[in-house]
Amino acid sequence: MLKGKTALVTGSTSGIGLGIARALAAQGANIVVNGFGDAAAIAAIEKGLQALGTATMYHGADISRPSQIEDMVRAAESRFGRVDVLVNNAGIQHVAPIEDFPTERWDAVIAINLSSAFHTVRMALPKMKQANWGRIINIASVHGLVASVQKVAYVAAKHGIIGLTKVVALESATTGVTCNAICPGWVLTPMVQKQINARAARDNLDNDSARRALLGDKQPSLDFVTTEQIGAMAVFLCSPAADQIRGVAYNMDGGWYAQ
Ligand code: NAD
């Protein structure tokens, strides 16, 4: 379905981004891999994607830096012509009550989880509009729809990216470019494992009990969303069936938001 198209997935060296990159590569898209990691691990990721029959390139832009984002988009365009599918996925978390929340962590979460998408979209959108086809998929969170304590920067950024999603969808509404957000609940990635470890240490639990406690607090299905499921949703949003899905924040959260 995506043969000849190019997908840039920020934060695709791990977790959800990697799952989406694999799902898009399986549909034939060339992949621009981004994110941190050691060179050998990144080379292995690229090799795995290439084994699905696609071309890849890696760009190590730190997406808290607009100039590095610009360099990444330009490098992708010079290698593949344009970015057809943009997945704004990279993100970080910091957990603390607002009175103790380090201002430097606030700035970093807002820059990486929100402002980066402003920069990637403003840079990639003109060529999508020129081609009259494009897909922008923002990985928000159920925390873009509801709040939790101790996550002020994350919740603010995720609510913000849903606003950005709606504006971009409206500004592209008469074109073949769509912009939507996916809002996962708990997905078992390194980002969430850190929170499980913190829970285990705080409540003196083993890993399995801490996982169950984390799910039990928020996610009625008591099961994690998988990176493969999110990848499949991204593929659907790239399909012709999704041509008129615009400005939507689609939750995949085991019932979290239904409560
Ligand atoms: P992860 O920690 O496994 O992966 C994060 C990726 O972002 C990595 O590739 C990392 O290198 C990259 N990254 C971080 N800072 C970066 C920077 N400054 N520049 C470039 N790349 C950077 O996390 P994940 O759980 O896969 O999260 C991916 C996205 O999904 C995030 O936006 C997160 O908020 C969102 N999300 C995750 C969950 C969950 O339960 N895991 C739930 C809802 C939303």
py3Dmol code that shows the C-alpha trace and the ligand (Angstrom):
import py3Dmol

protein = """\
ATOM      1  CA  MET A   1       0.000   0.000   0.000  1.00  0.00           C
ATOM      2  CA  LEU A   2       2.837   2.462   0.703  1.00  0.00           C
ATOM      3  CA  LYS A   3       5.304   1.373  -1.987  1.00  0.00           C
ATOM      4  CA  GLY A   4       7.275   4.396  -3.211  1.00  0.00           C
ATOM      5  CA  LYS A   5       6.238   6.497  -0.210  1.00  0.00           C
ATOM      6  CA  THR A   6       8.540   7.665   2.580  1.00  0.00           C
ATOM      7  CA  ALA A   7       7.716   7.702   6.279  1.00  0.00           C
ATOM      8  CA  LEU A   8       9.679   9.696   8.844  1.00  0.00           C
ATOM      9  CA  VAL A   9       9.047   8.355  12.350  1.00  0.00           C
ATOM     10  CA  THR A  10      10.577  10.344  15.206  1.00  0.00           C
ATOM     11  CA  GLY A  11      11.756   8.231  18.130  1.00  0.00           C
ATOM     12  CA  SER A  12      11.736   5.045  16.060  1.00  0.00           C
ATOM     13  CA  THR A  13      14.732   3.447  17.769  1.00  0.00           C
ATOM     14  CA  SER A  14      12.485   2.109  20.550  1.00  0.00           C
ATOM     15  CA  GLY A  15       8.993   1.175  21.660  1.00  0.00           C
ATOM     16  CA  ILE A  16       5.952   2.533  19.833  1.00  0.00           C
ATOM     17  CA  GLY A  17       7.955   4.367  17.159  1.00  0.00           C
ATOM     18  CA  LEU A  18       9.786   1.182  16.228  1.00  0.00           C
ATOM     19  CA  GLY A  19       6.496  -0.732  16.075  1.00  0.00           C
ATOM     20  CA  ILE A  20       5.052   1.896  13.729  1.00  0.00           C
ATOM     21  CA  ALA A  21       8.200   1.948  11.577  1.00  0.00           C
ATOM     22  CA  ARG A  22       7.986  -1.833  11.173  1.00  0.00           C
ATOM     23  CA  ALA A  23       4.281  -1.723  10.281  1.00  0.00           C
ATOM     24  CA  LEU A  24       4.814   1.014   7.669  1.00  0.00           C
ATOM     25  CA  ALA A  25       7.884  -0.745   6.253  1.00  0.00           C
ATOM     26  CA  ALA A  26       5.827  -3.937   5.891  1.00  0.00           C
ATOM     27  CA  GLN A  27       3.503  -1.875   3.658  1.00  0.00           C
ATOM     28  CA  GLY A  28       6.476  -0.901   1.471  1.00  0.00           C
ATOM     29  CA  ALA A  29       7.293   2.584   2.797  1.00  0.00           C
ATOM     30  CA  ASN A  30      10.889   3.796   2.934  1.00  0.00           C
ATOM     31  CA  ILE A  31      11.679   4.645   6.541  1.00  0.00           C
ATOM     32  CA  VAL A  32      13.597   7.552   8.033  1.00  0.00           C
ATOM     33  CA  VAL A  33      14.633   6.283  11.447  1.00  0.00           C
ATOM     34  CA  ASN A  34      15.245   8.810  14.224  1.00  0.00           C
ATOM     35  CA  GLY A  35      15.997   8.561  17.926  1.00  0.00           C
ATOM     36  CA  PHE A  36      18.829   7.839  20.290  1.00  0.00           C
ATOM     37  CA  GLY A  37      20.697   4.565  20.710  1.00  0.00           C
ATOM     38  CA  ASP A  38      24.081   3.028  20.091  1.00  0.00           C
ATOM     39  CA  ALA A  39      25.275   2.645  16.529  1.00  0.00           C
ATOM     40  CA  ALA A  40      25.144  -1.169  16.505  1.00  0.00           C
ATOM     41  CA  ALA A  41      21.559  -1.274  17.791  1.00  0.00           C
ATOM     42  CA  ILE A  42      20.465   1.325  15.232  1.00  0.00           C
ATOM     43  CA  ALA A  43      22.206  -0.569  12.417  1.00  0.00           C
ATOM     44  CA  ALA A  44      20.334  -3.726  13.515  1.00  0.00           C
ATOM     45  CA  ILE A  45      17.012  -1.831  13.457  1.00  0.00           C
ATOM     46  CA  GLU A  46      17.722  -0.570   9.929  1.00  0.00           C
ATOM     47  CA  LYS A  47      18.713  -4.073   8.804  1.00  0.00           C
ATOM     48  CA  GLY A  48      15.447  -5.464  10.191  1.00  0.00           C
ATOM     49  CA  LEU A  49      13.435  -2.842   8.309  1.00  0.00           C
ATOM     50  CA  GLN A  50      15.387  -3.418   5.092  1.00  0.00           C
ATOM     51  CA  ALA A  51      14.621  -7.139   5.391  1.00  0.00           C
ATOM     52  CA  LEU A  52      10.982  -6.140   4.865  1.00  0.00           C
ATOM     53  CA  GLY A  53      12.037  -4.929   1.396  1.00  0.00           C
ATOM     54  CA  THR A  54      12.327  -1.172   1.974  1.00  0.00           C
ATOM     55  CA  ALA A  55      15.053   1.461   1.953  1.00  0.00           C
ATOM     56  CA  THR A  56      16.006   3.211   5.182  1.00  0.00           C
ATOM     57  CA  MET A  57      18.119   6.063   6.431  1.00  0.00           C
ATOM     58  CA  TYR A  58      18.951   7.122   9.974  1.00  0.00           C
ATOM     59  CA  HIS A  59      19.100  10.691  11.222  1.00  0.00           C
ATOM     60  CA  GLY A  60      20.080  11.293  14.834  1.00  0.00           C
ATOM     61  CA  ALA A  61      18.413  14.707  15.214  1.00  0.00           C
ATOM     62  CA  ASP A  62      17.782  15.722  18.807  1.00  0.00           C
ATOM     63  CA  ILE A  63      14.213  16.865  18.259  1.00  0.00           C
ATOM     64  CA  SER A  64      14.387  19.349  21.108  1.00  0.00           C
ATOM     65  CA  ARG A  65      16.500  21.390  18.631  1.00  0.00           C
ATOM     66  CA  PRO A  66      14.597  23.017  15.736  1.00  0.00           C
ATOM     67  CA  SER A  67      17.759  23.366  13.623  1.00  0.00           C
ATOM     68  CA  GLN A  68      18.405  19.607  13.916  1.00  0.00           C
ATOM     69  CA  ILE A  69      14.789  18.843  12.956  1.00  0.00           C
ATOM     70  CA  GLU A  70      15.204  21.057   9.897  1.00  0.00           C
ATOM     71  CA  ASP A  71      18.376  19.222   8.971  1.00  0.00           C
ATOM     72  CA  MET A  72      16.583  15.859   9.336  1.00  0.00           C
ATOM     73  CA  VAL A  73      13.633  16.827   7.127  1.00  0.00           C
ATOM     74  CA  ARG A  74      15.968  18.260   4.474  1.00  0.00           C
ATOM     75  CA  ALA A  75      18.152  15.120   4.579  1.00  0.00           C
ATOM     76  CA  ALA A  76      15.055  12.922   4.175  1.00  0.00           C
ATOM     77  CA  GLU A  77      13.915  15.022   1.212  1.00  0.00           C
ATOM     78  CA  SER A  78      17.281  14.927  -0.473  1.00  0.00           C
ATOM     79  CA  ARG A  79      17.448  11.112  -0.117  1.00  0.00           C
ATOM     80  CA  PHE A  80      13.817  10.230  -0.919  1.00  0.00           C
ATOM     81  CA  GLY A  81      12.252  13.343  -2.543  1.00  0.00           C
ATOM     82  CA  ARG A  82       9.755  14.153   0.171  1.00  0.00           C
ATOM     83  CA  VAL A  83       8.235  12.938   3.421  1.00  0.00           C
ATOM     84  CA  ASP A  84       4.811  11.435   2.643  1.00  0.00           C
ATOM     85  CA  VAL A  85       4.019  10.057   6.092  1.00  0.00           C
ATOM     86  CA  LEU A  86       5.158  11.972   9.159  1.00  0.00           C
ATOM     87  CA  VAL A  87       4.798  10.255  12.520  1.00  0.00           C
ATOM     88  CA  ASN A  88       5.502  12.529  15.483  1.00  0.00           C
ATOM     89  CA  ASN A  89       6.205   9.920  18.115  1.00  0.00           C
ATOM     90  CA  ALA A  90       9.335  10.708  20.151  1.00  0.00           C
ATOM     91  CA  GLY A  91       8.526  11.605  23.711  1.00  0.00           C
ATOM     92  CA  ILE A  92       9.802  11.660  27.262  1.00  0.00           C
ATOM     93  CA  GLN A  93       8.173  11.589  30.670  1.00  0.00           C
ATOM     94  CA  HIS A  94       8.934  13.161  34.033  1.00  0.00           C
ATOM     95  CA  VAL A  95       6.921  12.398  37.149  1.00  0.00           C
ATOM     96  CA  ALA A  96       6.770  14.880  40.050  1.00  0.00           C
ATOM     97  CA  PRO A  97       4.249  17.168  41.743  1.00  0.00           C
ATOM     98  CA  ILE A  98       4.177  20.649  40.207  1.00  0.00           C
ATOM     99  CA  GLU A  99       5.833  22.313  43.213  1.00  0.00           C
ATOM    100  CA  ASP A 100       8.869  20.058  42.762  1.00  0.00           C
ATOM    101  CA  PHE A 101       8.810  19.811  38.976  1.00  0.00           C
ATOM    102  CA  PRO A 102      12.224  20.949  37.674  1.00  0.00           C
ATOM    103  CA  THR A 103      11.755  23.824  35.214  1.00  0.00           C
ATOM    104  CA  GLU A 104      14.403  22.285  32.981  1.00  0.00           C
ATOM    105  CA  ARG A 105      12.271  19.049  32.760  1.00  0.00           C
ATOM    106  CA  TRP A 106       9.168  21.125  31.928  1.00  0.00           C
ATOM    107  CA  ASP A 107      11.064  22.790  29.063  1.00  0.00           C
ATOM    108  CA  ALA A 108      12.402  19.448  27.800  1.00  0.00           C
ATOM    109  CA  VAL A 109       9.012  17.682  27.862  1.00  0.00           C
ATOM    110  CA  ILE A 110       7.298  20.573  26.065  1.00  0.00           C
ATOM    111  CA  ALA A 111      10.095  20.808  23.482  1.00  0.00           C
ATOM    112  CA  ILE A 112      10.249  17.066  22.727  1.00  0.00           C
ATOM    113  CA  ASN A 113       6.576  16.069  23.125  1.00  0.00           C
ATOM    114  CA  LEU A 114       4.967  19.176  21.599  1.00  0.00           C
ATOM    115  CA  SER A 115       7.143  21.824  19.933  1.00  0.00           C
ATOM    116  CA  SER A 116       8.978  19.214  17.840  1.00  0.00           C
ATOM    117  CA  ALA A 117       5.700  18.421  16.044  1.00  0.00           C
ATOM    118  CA  PHE A 118       5.175  22.103  15.224  1.00  0.00           C
ATOM    119  CA  HIS A 119       8.593  22.107  13.562  1.00  0.00           C
ATOM    120  CA  THR A 120       8.326  18.783  11.685  1.00  0.00           C
ATOM    121  CA  VAL A 121       4.862  19.647  10.376  1.00  0.00           C
ATOM    122  CA  ARG A 122       5.718  23.172   9.242  1.00  0.00           C
ATOM    123  CA  MET A 123       8.730  21.763   7.380  1.00  0.00           C
ATOM    124  CA  ALA A 124       7.155  18.667   5.795  1.00  0.00           C
ATOM    125  CA  LEU A 125       3.649  19.973   4.997  1.00  0.00           C
ATOM    126  CA  PRO A 126       4.417  22.154   1.927  1.00  0.00           C
ATOM    127  CA  LYS A 127       5.683  19.181  -0.109  1.00  0.00           C
ATOM    128  CA  MET A 128       2.771  17.006   1.030  1.00  0.00           C
ATOM    129  CA  LYS A 129       0.348  19.685  -0.129  1.00  0.00           C
ATOM    130  CA  GLN A 130       2.216  20.010  -3.432  1.00  0.00           C
ATOM    131  CA  ALA A 131       1.798  16.246  -3.972  1.00  0.00           C
ATOM    132  CA  ASN A 132      -1.812  16.474  -2.725  1.00  0.00           C
ATOM    133  CA  TRP A 133      -1.218  13.437  -0.515  1.00  0.00           C
ATOM    134  CA  GLY A 134       0.178  13.102   2.963  1.00  0.00           C
ATOM    135  CA  ARG A 135      -0.424  11.575   6.342  1.00  0.00           C
ATOM    136  CA  ILE A 136       0.515  13.194   9.642  1.00  0.00           C
ATOM    137  CA  ILE A 137       0.074  10.957  12.662  1.00  0.00           C
ATOM    138  CA  ASN A 138       0.765  12.382  16.089  1.00  0.00           C
ATOM    139  CA  ILE A 139       1.315   9.938  18.925  1.00  0.00           C
ATOM    140  CA  ALA A 140      -0.443  11.736  21.754  1.00  0.00           C
ATOM    141  CA  SER A 141      -1.691   9.682  24.709  1.00  0.00           C
ATOM    142  CA  VAL A 142      -4.812   9.098  26.721  1.00  0.00           C
ATOM    143  CA  HIS A 143      -3.115  11.867  28.732  1.00  0.00           C
ATOM    144  CA  GLY A 144      -4.074  14.138  25.840  1.00  0.00           C
ATOM    145  CA  LEU A 145      -7.693  13.541  26.860  1.00  0.00           C
ATOM    146  CA  VAL A 146      -7.567  13.180  30.651  1.00  0.00           C
ATOM    147  CA  ALA A 147      -5.065  14.050  33.365  1.00  0.00           C
ATOM    148  CA  SER A 148      -3.151  12.153  36.032  1.00  0.00           C
ATOM    149  CA  VAL A 149      -1.337  13.589  39.016  1.00  0.00           C
ATOM    150  CA  GLN A 150       2.409  14.329  38.869  1.00  0.00           C
ATOM    151  CA  LYS A 151       2.541  14.581  35.076  1.00  0.00           C
ATOM    152  CA  VAL A 152       1.950  18.283  34.521  1.00  0.00           C
ATOM    153  CA  ALA A 153       4.320  18.761  31.584  1.00  0.00           C
ATOM    154  CA  TYR A 154       3.365  15.506  29.858  1.00  0.00           C
ATOM    155  CA  VAL A 155      -0.382  16.092  30.197  1.00  0.00           C
ATOM    156  CA  ALA A 156      -0.025  19.705  29.012  1.00  0.00           C
ATOM    157  CA  ALA A 157       2.079  18.643  26.015  1.00  0.00           C
ATOM    158  CA  LYS A 158      -0.274  15.804  25.071  1.00  0.00           C
ATOM    159  CA  HIS A 159      -3.382  18.004  25.329  1.00  0.00           C
ATOM    160  CA  GLY A 160      -1.451  20.537  23.231  1.00  0.00           C
ATOM    161  CA  ILE A 161      -0.580  18.110  20.470  1.00  0.00           C
ATOM    162  CA  ILE A 162      -4.249  17.215  20.078  1.00  0.00           C
ATOM    163  CA  GLY A 163      -4.951  20.923  19.542  1.00  0.00           C
ATOM    164  CA  LEU A 164      -2.148  21.081  17.003  1.00  0.00           C
ATOM    165  CA  THR A 165      -3.608  17.995  15.276  1.00  0.00           C
ATOM    166  CA  LYS A 166      -6.998  19.675  14.863  1.00  0.00           C
ATOM    167  CA  VAL A 167      -5.539  22.912  13.479  1.00  0.00           C
ATOM    168  CA  VAL A 168      -3.340  21.105  10.944  1.00  0.00           C
ATOM    169  CA  ALA A 169      -6.305  18.931   9.913  1.00  0.00           C
ATOM    170  CA  LEU A 170      -8.433  22.037   9.305  1.00  0.00           C
ATOM    171  CA  GLU A 171      -5.694  23.889   7.445  1.00  0.00           C
ATOM    172  CA  SER A 172      -5.275  20.845   5.158  1.00  0.00           C
ATOM    173  CA  ALA A 173      -8.949  19.946   4.931  1.00  0.00           C
ATOM    174  CA  THR A 174      -9.366  20.592   1.206  1.00  0.00           C
ATOM    175  CA  THR A 175      -6.188  18.686   0.327  1.00  0.00           C
ATOM    176  CA  GLY A 176      -5.185  15.026   0.308  1.00  0.00           C
ATOM    177  CA  VAL A 177      -3.225  15.548   3.517  1.00  0.00           C
ATOM    178  CA  THR A 178      -4.791  14.258   6.733  1.00  0.00           C
ATOM    179  CA  CYS A 179      -3.643  14.821  10.305  1.00  0.00           C
ATOM    180  CA  ASN A 180      -4.784  12.686  13.229  1.00  0.00           C
ATOM    181  CA  ALA A 181      -3.623  11.645  16.676  1.00  0.00           C
ATOM    182  CA  ILE A 182      -3.448   8.231  18.328  1.00  0.00           C
ATOM    183  CA  CYS A 183      -3.936   8.202  22.092  1.00  0.00           C
ATOM    184  CA  PRO A 184      -2.534   5.027  23.664  1.00  0.00           C
ATOM    185  CA  GLY A 185      -3.071   3.924  27.228  1.00  0.00           C
ATOM    186  CA  TRP A 186      -0.315   1.865  28.879  1.00  0.00           C
ATOM    187  CA  VAL A 187       2.043   0.228  26.380  1.00  0.00           C
ATOM    188  CA  LEU A 188       4.882  -1.860  27.780  1.00  0.00           C
ATOM    189  CA  THR A 189       7.907   0.091  26.470  1.00  0.00           C
ATOM    190  CA  PRO A 190      11.104   1.292  28.187  1.00  0.00           C
ATOM    191  CA  MET A 191       9.268   4.546  29.088  1.00  0.00           C
ATOM    192  CA  VAL A 192       6.612   2.624  31.031  1.00  0.00           C
ATOM    193  CA  GLN A 193       9.005   0.045  32.461  1.00  0.00           C
ATOM    194  CA  LYS A 194      10.725   2.946  34.269  1.00  0.00           C
ATOM    195  CA  GLN A 195       7.405   3.820  35.919  1.00  0.00           C
ATOM    196  CA  ILE A 196       6.856   0.145  36.812  1.00  0.00           C
ATOM    197  CA  ASN A 197      10.308   0.073  38.412  1.00  0.00           C
ATOM    198  CA  ALA A 198       9.480   3.195  40.420  1.00  0.00           C
ATOM    199  CA  ARG A 199       6.188   1.625  41.548  1.00  0.00           C
ATOM    200  CA  ALA A 200       7.964  -1.612  42.550  1.00  0.00           C
ATOM    201  CA  ALA A 201      10.523   0.328  44.594  1.00  0.00           C
ATOM    202  CA  ARG A 202       7.903   2.579  46.231  1.00  0.00           C
ATOM    203  CA  ASP A 203       5.507  -0.228  47.239  1.00  0.00           C
ATOM    204  CA  ASN A 204       8.090  -2.986  47.689  1.00  0.00           C
ATOM    205  CA  LEU A 205       6.575  -5.129  44.904  1.00  0.00           C
ATOM    206  CA  ASP A 206       8.088  -7.562  42.429  1.00  0.00           C
ATOM    207  CA  ASN A 207       7.972  -6.606  38.747  1.00  0.00           C
ATOM    208  CA  ASP A 208       4.794  -8.563  37.887  1.00  0.00           C
ATOM    209  CA  SER A 209       2.863  -7.211  40.856  1.00  0.00           C
ATOM    210  CA  ALA A 210       3.990  -3.659  40.038  1.00  0.00           C
ATOM    211  CA  ARG A 211       2.791  -4.118  36.421  1.00  0.00           C
ATOM    212  CA  ARG A 212      -0.581  -5.379  37.600  1.00  0.00           C
ATOM    213  CA  ALA A 213      -0.886  -2.474  40.057  1.00  0.00           C
ATOM    214  CA  LEU A 214      -0.084   0.061  37.336  1.00  0.00           C
ATOM    215  CA  LEU A 215      -2.689  -1.413  34.972  1.00  0.00           C
ATOM    216  CA  GLY A 216      -5.240  -1.816  37.760  1.00  0.00           C
ATOM    217  CA  ASP A 217      -5.113   1.918  38.578  1.00  0.00           C
ATOM    218  CA  LYS A 218      -6.150   3.089  35.118  1.00  0.00           C
ATOM    219  CA  GLN A 219      -6.611   0.483  32.377  1.00  0.00           C
ATOM    220  CA  PRO A 220      -9.818  -1.593  32.792  1.00  0.00           C
ATOM    221  CA  SER A 221      -8.720  -4.342  30.374  1.00  0.00           C
ATOM    222  CA  LEU A 222      -5.786  -5.018  32.742  1.00  0.00           C
ATOM    223  CA  ASP A 223      -3.685  -5.654  29.655  1.00  0.00           C
ATOM    224  CA  PHE A 224      -1.133  -3.552  27.808  1.00  0.00           C
ATOM    225  CA  VAL A 225      -1.768  -2.069  24.364  1.00  0.00           C
ATOM    226  CA  THR A 226       0.921  -3.450  22.010  1.00  0.00           C
ATOM    227  CA  THR A 227       3.225  -1.605  19.658  1.00  0.00           C
ATOM    228  CA  GLU A 228       1.954  -3.887  16.857  1.00  0.00           C
ATOM    229  CA  GLN A 229      -1.634  -2.746  17.478  1.00  0.00           C
ATOM    230  CA  ILE A 230      -0.560   0.902  17.293  1.00  0.00           C
ATOM    231  CA  GLY A 231       1.415   0.141  14.108  1.00  0.00           C
ATOM    232  CA  ALA A 232      -1.719  -1.380  12.579  1.00  0.00           C
ATOM    233  CA  MET A 233      -3.711   1.748  13.456  1.00  0.00           C
ATOM    234  CA  ALA A 234      -1.060   3.915  11.788  1.00  0.00           C
ATOM    235  CA  VAL A 235      -1.297   1.741   8.650  1.00  0.00           C
ATOM    236  CA  PHE A 236      -5.087   2.125   8.679  1.00  0.00           C
ATOM    237  CA  LEU A 237      -4.758   5.924   8.941  1.00  0.00           C
ATOM    238  CA  CYS A 238      -2.534   5.792   5.830  1.00  0.00           C
ATOM    239  CA  SER A 239      -5.131   3.819   3.848  1.00  0.00           C
ATOM    240  CA  PRO A 240      -7.727   5.263   1.434  1.00  0.00           C
ATOM    241  CA  ALA A 241     -10.414   4.161   3.919  1.00  0.00           C
ATOM    242  CA  ALA A 242      -9.105   6.914   6.217  1.00  0.00           C
ATOM    243  CA  ASP A 243      -9.182   9.730   3.618  1.00  0.00           C
ATOM    244  CA  GLN A 244     -11.958  11.527   5.497  1.00  0.00           C
ATOM    245  CA  ILE A 245     -10.679  10.871   9.006  1.00  0.00           C
ATOM    246  CA  ARG A 246      -9.356  14.314   9.892  1.00  0.00           C
ATOM    247  CA  GLY A 247      -8.470  15.944  13.185  1.00  0.00           C
ATOM    248  CA  VAL A 248      -9.379  12.883  15.241  1.00  0.00           C
ATOM    249  CA  ALA A 249      -7.786  11.834  18.539  1.00  0.00           C
ATOM    250  CA  TYR A 250      -8.285   8.071  18.525  1.00  0.00           C
ATOM    251  CA  ASN A 251      -7.809   6.376  21.881  1.00  0.00           C
ATOM    252  CA  MET A 252      -6.461   2.818  22.144  1.00  0.00           C
ATOM    253  CA  ASP A 253      -6.440   2.404  25.868  1.00  0.00           C
ATOM    254  CA  GLY A 254      -8.142  -0.757  27.136  1.00  0.00           C
ATOM    255  CA  GLY A 255     -11.091   1.346  28.284  1.00  0.00           C
ATOM    256  CA  TRP A 256      -9.132   3.967  30.256  1.00  0.00           C
ATOM    257  CA  TYR A 257     -10.984   6.960  28.748  1.00  0.00           C
ATOM    258  CA  ALA A 258     -14.420   5.304  28.960  1.00  0.00           C
ATOM    259  CA  GLN A 259     -14.445   5.550  32.755  1.00  0.00           C
TER     260      GLN A 259
END
"""
ligand_1 = """\
44
NAD
P 10.408 4.942 24.452
O 11.133 5.571 25.579
O 10.436 3.452 24.272
O 10.884 5.594 23.071
C 11.056 6.976 22.934
C 11.800 7.259 21.650
O 11.971 8.670 21.538
C 13.199 6.637 21.614
O 13.491 6.229 20.285
C 14.096 7.819 22.002
O 15.436 7.695 21.540
C 13.349 8.947 21.312
N 13.696 10.263 21.850
C 13.601 10.712 23.120
N 14.054 11.969 23.199
C 14.432 12.332 21.942
C 14.982 13.512 21.379
N 15.253 14.601 22.126
N 15.248 13.518 20.052
C 15.005 12.428 19.283
N 14.494 11.290 19.767
C 14.206 11.249 21.080
O 8.911 5.474 24.595
P 7.502 4.952 24.027
O 6.745 4.439 25.166
O 7.687 4.141 22.799
O 6.847 6.362 23.649
C 6.686 6.823 22.325
C 5.608 7.873 22.298
O 4.367 7.277 22.712
C 5.840 9.046 23.252
O 5.412 10.249 22.649
C 4.961 8.712 24.426
O 4.572 9.847 25.132
C 3.791 8.057 23.738
N 2.977 7.196 24.601
C 3.509 6.132 25.235
C 2.703 5.345 26.043
C 3.216 4.133 26.760
O 2.451 3.579 27.571
N 4.416 3.660 26.481
C 1.351 5.668 26.209
C 0.846 6.785 25.542
C 1.668 7.538 24.739
"""
view = py3Dmol.view(width=600, height=400)
view.addModel(protein, "pdb")
view.setStyle({"model": 0}, {"cartoon": {"style": "trace"}})
view.addModel(ligand_1, "xyz")
view.setStyle({"model": 1}, {"stick": {}})
view.zoomTo()
view.show()
